[in-house]
């Protein structure tokens, strides 16, 4: 586990990137793969905070890039961010093969906690299938994640 503290400027930067992505998706008539039309920017902002935190942790550049379906969130990593401190890593069978990092928000301390990582293959276990979720997925508990200190170099 690694805690990344974000300054107000960094939080605003992540939010601005999320807004740009949202506007780009709307103007290019992209469909949200889960809910159809893009309407709400909050999930984008939450995700952007996690991505920015991982980039800061790895000391690599992160910012707005035009949409590219083959690109990863940060370097060669995918980031899943949740506002729930006890949240799980959620993946789906149509996700791209990558290393997935779970980030949780610590709003009180203006921080993002990088909880750990798994490869997509590791998450896709029968006993992790959660058909009861609003969007069925593989649900990996934090206790099953590899420590951030063991994150492979995939930049």
Secondary structure, 3 states (H helix, E strand, C coil): CEEEECCHHHHHHHHHHHHHHHHHHHHCCCCECCCECCCCCHHHHHHHHHHHHHHHHHCCCCCCCCCCCCCCCECCEEEEEECCCCCCEEECCCCCCCEEEEEEEEHHHCEEEEEEEEEHHHHCCHHHEECCCCCCEEEECHHHCECHHHCCCCC
